[in-house]
Amino acid sequence: MPSKKAIFKIVAFIIILVVVGFFVFFPAQLDKQTNRLHDSTLPVISEQARTLHGQLFIGDWHSDSLMWKRDLIDKHDYGHVDIPRLQQGNVALQMFTTVTKSPDGINYEENSTDASDNITKLALVNLWPTNTWNSLAERALFQGSKAQELANEFPEQVSLIRSKSELAQFLEQREAHPKLLGMLLGTEGSHALDGELSNIQRLFESGFRMMSLQHFFDNKLGGSLHGVSGEGLTEFGKQALQKMRSLGIMVDVSHSSEQVVKDVLALSDQPVLISHTGFYGHCPSARNISDELMQQIAANDGLIAVGYWDGAVCESNVIEIAKAIQYGIELVGSEHIALGSDYDGATSVPFDTSELIYLTQALLDLGLSERQIKQVMGANMLRYLQVHLPD
């Protein structure tokens, strides 16, 4: 019979194996369960679609892939985005947004700022640095550092774009290397500021060029579309908006209350973005703001990026996504519509980024012109960045 000391060693070894196994395998399992692909009828790809898709310059305004432990340089059979799949889908530009707080019991109607935070749990499970456990700003910076590391380690595949000159350089390089991906960084809500205006500068210096103001709950800047107050911009929110504008940070009003959107439009004549959304007239979801506000955003030369999940388009299939895009074109004009997938944002979608040709086909099937498709799929995003990135 083994001694007590031997038994203790065996038990300790088993515990270590269980703990190590948990931190090695559970993050991938959580990713698989959270960022799903669902069965859906997909169109037959025509030769016209293949030819057109190969000619497209494609850009997407919203993916939360940096939140997960997945190594984006490798191709995976789960989740929605990685570098090989972006290349396979002919994607040129991808905005990667950093999620720093998400309430337990998340819904589109009402979320309290005091709700238990899911990202704290994710940070612990994924073994994020300890400084991220209590700081939302550090969470954004940590996720952003993953993009910088990819650009540093794989410059022939990834370029981090922070300015008009870097965008121009990227476009020139991509002529010779058509698989080169341009990465941009944004925040999913300005609670990532930790209530400090100085963190806007820190994030800017770390490469962030788009910031959304709210996420699923009210914050120091103002009300969320899914919060409790419904209020507009606070005084702090107005100061934050002014600071973002002065640095050349693009402002994203996804998830903001309708009053916040109105206040932003009233306070500044600079265009704003909605990086991932649907249209209320097409899908009367609590996730979507009014068509009237969408028209005001477009009238101010803003850009509206259409998402792929049910909260944005009601029925998450390629036909309804294409119909949402068509609805947006009819509402505000094709020059104001773009793609905002919300890939890897705890969403279930009918195709991943490698399969974007199905959307090209669906848009053709609806009768959109090749010019309109080129605009929506990426030309509008490129134009917006060429105007609104800092020098």
Phi, psi and chi 1 to 4 in degrees:
 res  aa     phi    psi   chi1   chi2   chi3   chi4
   1 MET       -  132.3  179.9  175.9  178.6      -
   2 PRO   -62.5  149.8  -18.1   30.0      -      -
   3 SER   -70.6  164.8   66.4      -      -      -
   4 LYS   -60.1  -36.9  -70.5 -176.7  178.2 -179.9
   5 LYS   -64.5  -42.2 -173.8  174.9 -177.8 -179.3
   6 ALA   -65.9  -41.7      -      -      -      -
   7 ILE   -62.5  -42.1  -67.4  173.0      -      -
   8 PHE   -59.4  -42.9  175.5   80.1      -      -
   9 LYS   -64.6  -41.0  -73.8 -177.7  177.5  180.0
  10 ILE   -64.0  -45.7  -67.7  169.6      -      -
  11 VAL   -62.3  -43.6  171.5      -      -      -
  12 ALA   -61.9  -41.3      -      -      -      -
  13 PHE   -64.0  -41.8 -179.4   69.1      -      -
  14 ILE   -63.8  -42.4  -68.2  171.6      -      -
  15 ILE   -61.5  -42.7  -69.0  172.1      -      -
  16 ILE   -62.1  -43.6  -69.8  169.3      -      -
  17 LEU   -60.5  -42.6  -76.2  179.2      -      -
  18 VAL   -64.3  -44.7  170.1      -      -      -
  19 VAL   -64.3  -47.8  170.8      -      -      -
  20 VAL   -61.3  -44.8  170.4      -      -      -
  21 GLY   -59.6  -39.1      -      -      -      -
  22 PHE   -60.3  -49.9  174.6   83.1      -      -
  23 PHE   -74.6  -19.1  -74.0  108.1      -      -
  24 VAL   -84.8  -45.2  169.1      -      -      -
  25 PHE   -99.6  -31.0  -64.0  108.5      -      -
  26 PHE   -65.1  -41.4 -177.4   72.7      -      -
  27 PRO   -56.2  -40.5  -28.5   37.3      -      -
  28 ALA   -67.3  -39.5      -      -      -      -
  29 GLN   -64.1  -41.1  -74.1  -58.8  120.2      -
  30 LEU   -62.9  -43.2 -179.7   62.5      -      -
  31 ASP   -58.4  -48.0 -168.2   -9.8      -      -
  32 LYS   -60.0  -41.1  -69.7  176.3 -176.4  179.5
  33 GLN   -75.1  -25.3  -66.1  170.0    9.8      -
  34 THR   -93.6  -38.4  -53.3      -      -      -
  35 ASN  -111.5   91.9  -58.0  -56.8      -      -
  36 ARG  -109.8  159.0  -65.9  175.6  -70.2  114.6
  37 LEU  -111.0  130.4  -69.3  170.7      -      -
  38 HIS  -109.9  156.5   55.1 -108.6      -      -
  39 ASP   -64.6  135.8  -68.5  -25.2      -      -
  40 SER  -160.7  148.1  177.7      -      -      -
  41 THR   -69.7  127.3  -58.5      -      -      -
  42 LEU  -114.4  144.0  -64.4  168.5      -      -
  43 PRO   -72.6  156.6   26.8  -34.0      -      -
  44 VAL   -74.4  132.2  176.0      -      -      -
  45 ILE   -83.7  125.3  -56.7  -57.5      -      -
  46 SER   -90.6  165.1   64.7      -      -      -
  47 GLU   -64.5  -34.8  -76.3  -55.0  -48.8      -
  48 GLN   -60.7  -42.9 -179.2 -171.9    8.6      -
  49 ALA   -66.0  -41.5      -      -      -      -
  50 ARG   -61.6  -44.9  -69.7 -171.6 -167.4  -77.9
  51 THR   -65.1  -48.0  -59.6      -      -      -
  52 LEU   -63.2  -46.1  175.2   59.0      -      -
  53 HIS   -60.2  -37.6 -165.7   79.8      -      -
  54 GLY   -66.9  -20.6      -      -      -      -
  55 GLN   -92.3  -11.4  -62.0  169.7  -13.0      -
  56 LEU   -73.2  147.3  -65.3  175.8      -      -
  57 PHE  -102.4  107.7 -177.0   95.5      -      -
  58 ILE  -104.2  136.5  -60.3  175.0      -      -
  59 GLY  -139.3  146.7      -      -      -      -
  60 ASP  -131.0  130.1  179.7   -3.9      -      -
  61 TRP   -86.2   -5.4  -80.3  103.5      -      -
  62 HIS  -157.4  110.6 -160.3   99.7      -      -
  63 SER  -141.5  135.5  171.2      -      -      -
  64 ASP   -99.8   26.0  -65.2  -31.6      -      -
  65 SER   -62.6  -27.9  -50.8      -      -      -
  66 LEU   -67.7  -14.3  -64.9  173.4      -      -
  67 MET   -71.5  -23.6  175.2  170.2   53.8      -
  68 TRP   -98.4  166.1  -54.3   97.3      -      -
  69 LYS   -81.1   -8.2 -157.4  169.5 -176.0  178.4
  70 ARG   -54.5  130.7 -162.9 -179.7  -31.3  140.7
  71 ASP   -80.1  111.3 -173.1  -14.3      -      -
  72 LEU   -73.2  -11.8  -64.7 -176.9      -      -
  73 ILE   -77.7  -17.7 -157.2   61.9      -      -
  74 ASP  -101.8  150.5  -63.4  -34.2      -      -
  75 LYS   -82.9  136.2 -172.4  172.4 -177.4  177.3
  76 HIS  -121.6  159.9  -62.6   77.4      -      -
  77 ASP  -102.2   19.2   60.5    0.4      -      -
  78 TYR  -144.9  167.3   60.3   91.8      -      -
  79 GLY    72.8 -171.9      -      -      -      -
  80 HIS  -116.4  -22.0  -54.8  144.0      -      -
  81 VAL  -139.8  136.4  169.2      -      -      -
  82 ASP  -156.4  171.3   49.2   49.2      -      -
  83 ILE   -60.9  -48.7  -54.4  -57.3      -      -
  84 PRO   -57.8  -39.2  -27.1   37.2      -      -
  85 ARG   -72.7  -34.0  -78.2 -174.4  -75.0  177.0
  86 LEU   -61.5  -42.9  -74.0  162.2      -      -
  87 GLN   -65.0  -41.7  -66.8  169.2  -26.4      -
  88 GLN   -62.2  -35.7 -173.9  178.1  -15.7      -
  89 GLY   -82.4    0.2      -      -      -      -
  90 ASN    66.5   34.0 -167.2   31.0      -      -
  91 VAL   -83.2  130.5  178.1      -      -      -
  92 ALA   -97.4  -40.6      -      -      -      -
  93 LEU  -127.9  132.3  -66.0  171.8      -      -
  94 GLN  -133.2  120.9 -179.9   65.9   62.8      -
  95 MET   -83.8  121.8  175.5   69.3   74.7      -
  96 PHE  -102.4  119.4  -74.4   93.2      -      -
  97 THR  -100.6  147.0   39.0      -      -      -
  98 THR  -108.2  120.6   56.9      -      -      -
  99 VAL   -94.4  128.2 -176.8      -      -      -
 100 THR  -122.7  -13.6   55.4      -      -      -
 101 LYS  -159.8  135.6 -173.4  177.3  178.7 -177.9
 102 SER  -149.2  124.2  177.7      -      -      -
 103 PRO   -73.8  142.9   26.5  -33.5      -      -
 104 ASP   -63.4  142.1 -166.0   21.7      -      -
 105 GLY    74.0   28.3      -      -      -      -
 106 ILE   -54.3  137.3 -167.9  169.7      -      -
 107 ASN  -154.5  171.7   62.7   85.0      -      -
 108 TYR   -91.2   -6.1  -68.8  135.1      -      -
 109 GLU   -94.2  -53.3  -74.7   73.1   33.5      -
 110 GLU  -159.8  123.1 -176.6  175.6  -68.0      -
 111 ASN  -131.1  135.7  -61.8  -84.5      -      -
 112 SER   -88.2  144.9  169.2      -      -      -
 113 THR   -66.7  -18.9   55.9      -      -      -
 114 ASP   -89.0   -0.6  -61.8  -33.0      -      -
 115 ALA   -63.5  150.5      -      -      -      -
 116 SER   -56.2  139.0  176.7      -      -      -
 117 ASP   -97.1  123.4  174.0   36.7      -      -
 118 ASN   -73.0  -28.4  -70.1  -35.2      -      -
 119 ILE   -74.3  -29.0  -53.8  -56.0      -      -
 120 THR   -59.9  -44.3  -60.9      -      -      -
 121 LYS   -63.8  -41.5  -58.2  164.7 -168.6  172.0
 122 LEU   -63.7  -39.9 -172.9   70.1      -      -
 123 ALA   -60.7  -40.0      -      -      -      -
 124 LEU   -69.6  -46.3  -65.3  171.1      -      -
 125 VAL   -63.5  -39.4  167.4      -      -      -
 126 ASN   -87.9    4.9  -74.6  -12.2      -      -
 127 LEU    57.1   45.9  -62.5  177.3      -      -
 128 TRP   -65.8  159.0  -71.6    7.1      -      -
 129 PRO   -55.2  148.1  -24.9   33.7      -      -
 130 THR   -60.9  -27.5   55.0      -      -      -
 131 ASN   -70.0  -11.4   63.6   -7.0      -      -
 132 THR   -86.8  -12.5   67.3      -      -      -
 133 TRP   -67.0  -31.2  -63.8   -1.9      -      -
 134 ASN  -122.3    5.5  -63.9  -52.2      -      -
 135 SER  -128.4  118.9  169.5      -      -      -
 136 LEU   -70.9  -34.0  -54.3 -170.5      -      -
 137 ALA   -62.8  -42.4      -      -      -      -
 138 GLU   -66.2  -31.1  -67.1  -63.1  -22.2      -
 139 ARG   -64.7  -43.7  -67.7  177.5 -172.3 -179.7
 140 ALA   -64.5  -44.1      -      -      -      -
 141 LEU   -64.0  -38.6  -68.8  165.9      -      -
 142 PHE   -64.5  -46.2  168.0   67.0      -      -
 143 GLN   -63.9  -40.0  -68.5  173.8   61.9      -
 144 GLY   -62.8  -33.4      -      -      -      -
 145 SER   -64.9  -25.6   71.9      -      -      -
 146 LYS   -64.3  -39.8  -64.8 -177.6 -177.4 -177.8
 147 ALA   -65.9  -42.6      -      -      -      -
 148 GLN   -62.0  -41.0 -175.2   64.2   69.4      -
 149 GLU   -63.1  -40.9  -71.1  168.0    4.5      -
 150 LEU   -62.0  -43.7  -77.4  169.4      -      -
 151 ALA   -65.7  -37.0      -      -      -      -
 152 ASN   -70.5  -40.2  -68.7  -18.0      -      -
 153 GLU   -84.9  -28.3 -168.0  170.2   -9.3      -
 154 PHE  -130.8   61.5  -56.9   98.6      -      -
 155 PRO   -64.7  -20.6   23.8  -34.1      -      -
 156 GLU   -78.5  -12.0   72.2  -73.8   -5.9      -
 157 GLN  -116.6  -26.4  -64.0 -168.7   60.5      -
 158 VAL  -135.5  135.5  178.6      -      -      -
 159 SER  -129.7  127.5  177.2      -      -      -
 160 LEU   -90.3  122.7 -176.1   60.8      -      -
 161 ILE  -105.6  125.0  -63.1  170.2      -      -
 162 ARG  -127.4   -7.0  -65.2  158.2  -67.0 -160.7
 163 SER  -152.4  168.3   65.1      -      -      -
 164 LYS   -61.8  -39.0  -69.1  173.7 -176.8  171.5
 165 SER   -67.6  -38.7   59.9      -      -      -
 166 GLU   -68.6  -33.9  -72.3 -177.9  -14.9      -
 167 LEU   -64.9  -44.0  176.8   59.8      -      -
 168 ALA   -62.9  -40.8      -      -      -      -
 169 GLN   -63.8  -42.1 -176.5  179.9   14.0      -
 170 PHE   -59.5  -46.2  161.1   75.7      -      -
 171 LEU   -61.2  -39.1  -66.1  173.1      -      -
 172 GLU   -66.6  -43.1 -175.7  176.8  -20.8      -
 173 GLN   -66.0  -35.6  -69.2  173.5  -29.1      -
 174 ARG   -69.8  -22.6 -158.9  167.4 -168.1  -88.8
 175 GLU   -60.1  -39.1  -73.5  -69.7  -37.3      -
 176 ALA   -87.5  -26.6      -      -      -      -
 177 HIS  -129.3   83.4  -56.0  -75.9      -      -
 178 PRO   -65.4  -11.4    9.4  -14.8      -      -
 179 LYS   -89.2   -5.4  -64.5  -66.2 -173.4 -177.5
 180 LEU   -62.4  131.7 -176.0   64.9      -      -
 181 LEU  -106.1  133.1  173.3   73.3      -      -
 182 GLY   -95.2  119.8      -      -      -      -
 183 MET  -101.3  140.3  -61.2 -179.8   76.6      -
 184 LEU  -127.9  158.5  -60.1  108.0      -      -
 185 LEU  -119.3  136.7  -73.9  174.7      -      -
 186 GLY  -142.6  167.1      -      -      -      -
 187 THR  -104.9  149.0   66.8      -      -      -
 188 GLU   -98.9   81.2  179.4   89.3   88.1      -
 189 GLY    96.5  141.0      -      -      -      -
 190 SER   -93.3   14.8  -76.0      -      -      -
 191 HIS   -63.4  -15.3   44.9  -79.1      -      -
 192 ALA   -64.1  -11.0      -      -      -      -
 193 LEU   -79.2  -10.6  -57.5 -179.0      -      -
 194 ASP    54.9   29.7  -82.5  -24.9      -      -
 195 GLY    74.3   13.1      -      -      -      -
 196 GLU  -120.1  122.6  -60.9  -68.0  -22.6      -
 197 LEU   -60.6  -31.3  -70.6  174.3      -      -
 198 SER   -61.4  -23.2   59.4      -      -      -
 199 ASN   -72.6  -18.4  -81.3  -34.6      -      -
 200 ILE   -62.2  -44.6  -60.7  175.3      -      -
 201 GLN   -63.8  -42.8 -176.0   72.6   43.1      -
 202 ARG   -59.7  -46.0  -72.2 -176.5   69.1 -155.9
 203 LEU   -65.6  -41.0  -69.7  164.3      -      -
 204 PHE   -60.2  -45.7  178.5   82.6      -      -
 205 GLU   -65.7  -21.4  -69.7  172.0   -3.6      -
 206 SER   -92.4    6.4  -64.7      -      -      -
 207 GLY   105.8    0.8      -      -      -      -
 208 PHE   -74.2  129.0  -74.7   75.9      -      -
 209 ARG  -125.4   -0.6  -66.6  -62.3  179.7  -93.3
 210 MET  -138.7  136.6 -177.7 -177.1   80.0      -
 211 MET  -134.0  126.7  -67.7 -172.8 -174.5      -
 212 SER   -87.4  155.4   71.8      -      -      -
 213 LEU   -88.1  -39.6  -56.6 -178.8      -      -
 214 GLN  -130.2  167.8  -79.9   79.0   32.0      -
 215 HIS  -127.3 -123.0 -165.0 -156.6      -      -
 216 PHE   -89.4    8.4  -88.6   93.4      -      -
 217 PHE  -151.7  159.1   43.2   83.7      -      -
 218 ASP   -63.4  150.6  -57.3  -25.0      -      -
 219 ASN  -141.2 -170.2   60.9   19.0      -      -
 220 LYS   -65.3  -19.2 -168.3  173.7  177.9  179.4
 221 LEU   -85.8  -23.0  -71.7   82.2      -      -
 222 GLY   151.6 -165.2      -      -      -      -
 223 GLY   -84.9  146.7      -      -      -      -
 224 SER   -93.8  153.8  163.8      -      -      -
 225 LEU   -62.7  -21.2 -171.8   60.3      -      -
 226 HIS  -118.0   20.5  -30.3  -71.3      -      -
 227 GLY   -95.3 -153.7      -      -      -      -
 228 VAL  -107.0  -38.2  175.8      -      -      -
 229 SER   -82.9  -37.5   71.1      -      -      -
 230 GLY    69.9    9.5      -      -      -      -
 231 GLU   -75.5  168.9   68.8  177.7   -2.4      -
 232 GLY   -90.4 -157.6      -      -      -      -
 233 LEU   -65.2  134.0  -81.4  177.6      -      -
 234 THR   -80.6  176.3   62.5      -      -      -
 235 GLU   -62.5  -40.6 -173.8   57.2   38.6      -
 236 PHE   -62.8  -39.1  178.7   83.1      -      -
 237 GLY   -62.1  -39.4      -      -      -      -
 238 LYS   -65.7  -40.4  -66.1  173.2 -176.5  177.4
 239 GLN   -65.2  -40.5  -66.5  170.9    2.6      -
 240 ALA   -64.8  -42.3      -      -      -      -
 241 LEU   -60.2  -44.0  177.6   65.5      -      -
 242 GLN   -62.7  -41.3 -177.7  178.7   12.6      -
 243 LYS   -65.6  -43.8  179.7   65.4  174.8  177.5
 244 MET   -59.1  -46.4  -68.0  172.0 -167.1      -
 245 ARG   -61.3  -40.5  -67.2  -59.2 -160.3 -169.3
 246 SER   -66.2  -28.1   69.9      -      -      -
 247 LEU   -88.7  -13.6  -69.1  171.7      -      -
 248 GLY    87.9   24.7      -      -      -      -
 249 ILE   -84.2  129.2  -67.4  172.1      -      -
 250 MET   -73.6  135.4  -63.4  172.7  -72.2      -
 251 VAL   -99.2  126.8  174.4      -      -      -
 252 ASP  -111.0  124.7  174.9   13.7      -      -
 253 VAL  -105.4   20.9  -68.0      -      -      -
 254 SER   -57.6  137.5  -57.2      -      -      -
 255 HIS    72.6   -3.2  -65.5  -71.1      -      -
 256 SER   -77.4  148.7  -67.0      -      -      -
 257 SER   -61.5  157.3   71.6      -      -      -
 258 GLU   -60.7  -33.4  -67.4 -152.3  -12.4      -
 259 GLN   -68.8  -37.2 -171.0   57.9   53.2      -
 260 VAL   -61.3  -45.2  163.7      -      -      -
 261 VAL   -59.6  -44.8  177.8      -      -      -
 262 LYS   -61.6  -42.0  -67.6  172.9 -176.1  176.4
 263 ASP   -64.9  -41.8  -70.0  -13.3      -      -
 264 VAL   -62.3  -43.5  170.0      -      -      -
 265 LEU   -64.9  -35.1  -68.8  170.5      -      -
 266 ALA   -75.9  -30.2      -      -      -      -
 267 LEU   -86.0  -19.3  -75.5  169.1      -      -
 268 SER  -145.9  142.6  173.0      -      -      -
 269 ASP   -92.3    5.3   59.5   -0.4      -      -
 270 GLN   -80.3  140.4  -65.2 -173.6   48.2      -
 271 PRO   -62.1  153.4  -22.9   33.8      -      -
 272 VAL  -121.6  165.9  -61.0      -      -      -
 273 LEU  -112.4  153.6  -65.7  159.8      -      -
 274 ILE  -121.3  108.7  -60.1 -172.3      -      -
 275 SER   -77.9  -17.6   70.7      -      -      -
 276 HIS  -162.2  120.4   57.0  -50.7      -      -
 277 THR  -167.0  177.3 -170.3      -      -      -
 278 GLY  -128.2 -171.4      -      -      -      -
 279 PHE  -115.3  130.2  -67.9   91.2      -      -
 280 TYR   -59.6  -37.1 -165.0   86.2      -      -
 281 GLY   -66.6  -24.6      -      -      -      -
 282 HIS   -91.7  -39.1  168.8 -101.9      -      -
 283 CYS  -137.8  100.1  171.3      -      -      -
 284 PRO   -75.5   66.8   27.1  -33.6      -      -
 285 SER  -101.5  150.3  160.5      -      -      -
 286 ALA   -65.5  -11.3      -      -      -      -
 287 ARG   -77.2  -19.7  175.1   61.5 -179.9   78.6
 288 ASN  -108.7  133.7  -62.1  -30.5      -      -
 289 ILE   -79.8  174.1   62.2  173.8      -      -
 290 SER   -67.6  152.8   70.2      -      -      -
 291 ASP   -61.1  -34.0  -75.4    4.6      -      -
 292 GLU   -61.9  -42.0  -68.9   75.2   17.1      -
 293 LEU   -67.6  -37.3  -94.3 -178.7      -      -
 294 MET   -59.4  -41.1  -67.7  -66.4 -157.6      -
 295 GLN   -65.9  -36.6  -70.4  172.9  -41.2      -
 296 GLN   -66.5  -40.2  -69.3  179.1   43.4      -
 297 ILE   -61.6  -44.7  -71.5  168.3      -      -
 298 ALA   -67.3  -38.5      -      -      -      -
 299 ALA   -62.7  -23.4      -      -      -      -
 300 ASN   -95.8   21.2 -162.0   40.4      -      -
 301 ASP    65.8   28.8 -154.9   25.7      -      -
 302 GLY   -81.3  178.0      -      -      -      -
 303 LEU  -130.7  137.3 -156.3   56.6      -      -
 304 ILE  -121.0  116.6  -59.6  160.2      -      -
 305 ALA  -103.6  125.1      -      -      -      -
 306 VAL   -89.4  133.5  176.3      -      -      -
 307 GLY   -92.5  176.0      -      -      -      -
 308 TYR  -114.4   -2.3  -53.6  162.6      -      -
 309 TRP   -99.5  170.1   77.9  103.7      -      -
 310 ASP   -64.6  -34.0   56.6    0.0      -      -
 311 GLY   -62.6  -26.1      -      -      -      -
 312 ALA   -92.3  -40.2      -      -      -      -
 313 VAL  -117.9    2.2  -63.3      -      -      -
 314 CYS    72.6  -56.7  -74.9      -      -      -
 315 GLU  -112.0  110.9  -65.5 -178.2   54.1      -
 316 SER   -83.0   80.6 -179.7      -      -      -
 317 ASN  -139.0  163.2   60.1   62.2      -      -
 318 VAL   -63.3  -31.5   67.3      -      -      -
 319 ILE   -66.9  -44.9  -64.5  171.2      -      -
 320 GLU   -70.4  -33.1  -73.8  -54.9  -45.7      -
 321 ILE   -62.6  -45.6  -63.7  166.2      -      -
 322 ALA   -63.3  -38.3      -      -      -      -
 323 LYS   -67.0  -35.4  -74.6 -177.8  177.4  178.9
 324 ALA   -63.3  -41.5      -      -      -      -
 325 ILE   -63.7  -44.9  -70.5  170.3      -      -
 326 GLN   -60.8  -41.9 -178.6 -175.6   46.9      -
 327 TYR   -60.2  -44.3 -177.9   91.2      -      -
 328 GLY   -62.0  -40.5      -      -      -      -
 329 ILE   -61.5  -43.9  -70.7  172.4      -      -
 330 GLU   -67.8  -30.5  -66.9  171.4   -6.2      -
 331 LEU   -78.9  -44.6 -177.4   70.1      -      -
 332 VAL  -128.4   -6.9  -60.2      -      -      -
 333 GLY   102.3  144.3      -      -      -      -
 334 SER   -65.4  -21.9   59.7      -      -      -
 335 GLU   -74.5   -6.3   65.8  -86.1   22.4      -
 336 HIS  -114.0   10.8  -61.0  -66.6      -      -
 337 ILE  -115.4  139.9  -55.3  -61.2      -      -
 338 ALA  -144.6 -174.4      -      -      -      -
 339 LEU  -101.6  135.4  -56.2 -178.7      -      -
 340 GLY  -144.8   75.5      -      -      -      -
 341 SER   -56.5  -38.1   62.3      -      -      -
 342 ASP    63.4   32.9 -158.6   16.5      -      -
 343 TYR   -57.8  143.3  -83.5  148.0      -      -
 344 ASP    59.4   22.1  -69.1  -33.6      -      -
 345 GLY  -102.7   40.7      -      -      -      -
 346 ALA    59.7   43.8      -      -      -      -
 347 THR  -118.8  156.6   54.0      -      -      -
 348 SER  -113.2  125.8  179.1      -      -      -
 349 VAL  -133.4  161.7  -66.8      -      -      -
 350 PRO   -84.3  -13.3   27.8  -33.7      -      -
 351 PHE  -154.2  150.4   52.8   84.5      -      -
 352 ASP   -94.3 -176.0   68.5   17.5      -      -
 353 THR   -68.0  -21.7 -167.3      -      -      -
 354 SER   -73.2  -13.9   71.2      -      -      -
 355 GLU  -111.1   23.8  -58.5  171.8  -54.9      -
 356 LEU   -63.3  -17.0  -83.3  168.4      -      -
 357 ILE   -59.9  -26.2 -168.1  169.5      -      -
 358 TYR   -64.0  -34.8  -71.4  116.5      -      -
 359 LEU   -70.7  -39.7 -177.8   56.3      -      -
 360 THR   -57.1  -45.3  -59.1      -      -      -
 361 GLN   -63.9  -43.4 -178.1   66.9   62.3      -
 362 ALA   -63.4  -36.9      -      -      -      -
 363 LEU   -68.4  -39.3  -67.2  171.0      -      -
 364 LEU   -62.5  -42.0  -76.5  170.8      -      -
 365 ASP   -62.9  -29.2  -70.0  -16.6      -      -
 366 LEU   -80.1   -8.3  -74.9  178.7      -      -
 367 GLY    95.3   10.7      -      -      -      -
 368 LEU   -66.2  146.3  -88.9   65.6      -      -
 369 SER   -75.7  159.4   69.2      -      -      -
 370 GLU   -61.9  -33.9  -69.1 -165.0   -1.1      -
 371 ARG   -63.4  -45.3  177.9  178.2  176.7  -86.3
 372 GLN   -62.2  -42.5  -71.2  174.1  -42.5      -
 373 ILE   -63.6  -41.8  -66.7  170.7      -      -
 374 LYS   -62.4  -40.4  -72.5  178.0  178.7  178.2
 375 GLN   -60.4  -53.6  -73.6  178.1  -53.3      -
 376 VAL   -65.7  -42.7  168.2      -      -      -
 377 MET   -71.3  -16.5  -66.1  -67.9  -79.9      -
 378 GLY   173.8  -23.6      -      -      -      -
 379 ALA   -63.4  -37.9      -      -      -      -
 380 ASN   -65.5  -39.7  -72.0  -20.7      -      -
 381 MET   -62.7  -45.3 -179.2  176.1 -177.0      -
 382 LEU   -60.9  -45.3  176.3   58.7      -      -
 383 ARG   -60.5  -43.4  172.5 -175.0   56.7   82.9
 384 TYR   -61.6  -43.7 -163.6   94.8      -      -
 385 LEU   -67.2  -38.5  -68.3  170.4      -      -
 386 GLN   -63.7  -26.7  -72.4  172.9  -36.2      -
 387 VAL   -89.8  -39.7  172.8      -      -      -
 388 HIS  -109.0   -9.0  -62.1  -65.9      -      -
 389 LEU   -66.3  150.8  -81.4  172.0      -      -
 390 PRO   -66.8  159.0   20.9  -30.3      -      -
 391 ASP   -66.1      -  -64.4  -31.9      -      -
